[in-house]
Amino acid sequence: MDIGLQIRKYREQQKISQEELALKIFVSRQTISNWETNKSCPDVKSLIALSNIFNVSLDNFVKEDIKEMRDTVEKTTIKRFHVISIVFLIEFIILAISAYPLFRLDGYIGLIIWLCLFAIALYTAGKIEKTKKNHNIQTYKEILAFIDGKQLTHDETQQEIGKRNYQKIIFAFAAGVIALMICFVVISICQRLSI
């Protein structure tokens, strides 16, 4: 963040010492020094006072910092979305592979274990859907652009909005087919092992 550089730049342009600036906004000289070296950041009241003293709009005064903070938050969100997606994929595979062996256990123990795994996967899927809804991403192309930190153009976004319903149906069908295939493979492996 360059708020410290901004404070120093404007202070030096107006030929004000740290002590003089501190007196004008009712803080210590050490506080000004800490702001300029980015050891601490001014609060909102101090930012307003600084923008008035330097005769600069608050927006221009902190614009770069706001952009940097927004980029940092966006990168964190993208990284979290990517990790949650991988976790969900692993949970989905575990659900499919563990279904047959768990259901073969005596009593309801296997079913209870599988339902607990299912609840965890459902929770993770909910987190993914919440992120997708918050960022208005639904199609595969929108998700890939989001993970790469890119924005689709207006025309591309309109095309993707038109594809959303079809892709949901295709995704649900493909997920069902993959789940069935994994179940058949697990069943055949378990039958061979029990023979």
PEQUIBEL-V401202 format. One record per backbone hydrogen bond with DSSP energy under -1.0 kcal/mol. CO is the residue of the C=O (numbers start at 1). NH is the residue of the N-H. If there is no record, write none. Layout:
# PEQUIBEL-V401202
CO/NH ; CO/NH
This chain:
# PEQUIBEL-V401202
2/6 ; 3/7 ; 4/8 ; 5/9 ; 6/10 ; 7/11 ; 8/12 ; 9/13 ; 10/14 ; 11/16 ; 17/21 ; 18/22 ; 19/23 ; 20/24 ; 21/25 ; 22/27 ; 28/32 ; 29/33 ; 30/34 ; 31/35 ; 32/36 ; 33/37 ; 34/39 ; 34/40 ; 35/38 ; 43/47 ; 44/48 ; 45/49 ; 46/50 ; 47/51 ; 48/52 ; 49/53 ; 50/54 ; 51/56 ; 57/61 ; 58/62 ; 62/66 ; 63/67 ; 64/68 ; 65/69 ; 66/70 ; 67/71 ; 68/72 ; 69/73 ; 70/74 ; 71/75 ; 72/76 ; 73/77 ; 74/78 ; 75/79 ; 76/80 ; 77/81 ; 78/82 ; 79/83 ; 80/84 ; 81/85 ; 82/86 ; 83/87 ; 84/88 ; 85/89 ; 86/90 ; 87/91 ; 88/92 ; 89/93 ; 90/94 ; 91/95 ; 92/96 ; 93/97 ; 94/98 ; 95/99 ; 98/102 ; 99/103 ; 100/104 ; 102/105 ; 108/112 ; 109/113 ; 110/114 ; 111/115 ; 112/116 ; 113/117 ; 114/118 ; 115/119 ; 116/120 ; 117/121 ; 118/122 ; 119/123 ; 120/124 ; 121/125 ; 122/126 ; 123/127 ; 124/128 ; 125/129 ; 126/130 ; 127/131 ; 128/132 ; 129/133 ; 130/134 ; 131/135 ; 132/137 ; 139/143 ; 140/144 ; 141/145 ; 142/146 ; 143/147 ; 144/148 ; 145/150 ; 146/149 ; 153/157 ; 154/158 ; 155/159 ; 156/160 ; 157/161 ; 158/162 ; 159/163 ; 160/164 ; 163/167 ; 164/168 ; 165/169 ; 166/170 ; 167/171 ; 168/172 ; 169/173 ; 170/174 ; 171/175 ; 172/176 ; 173/177 ; 174/178 ; 175/179 ; 176/180 ; 177/181 ; 178/182 ; 179/183 ; 180/184 ; 181/185 ; 182/186 ; 183/187 ; 184/188 ; 185/189 ; 186/190 ; 187/191 ; 188/192 ; 189/193 ; 190/194 ; 191/195
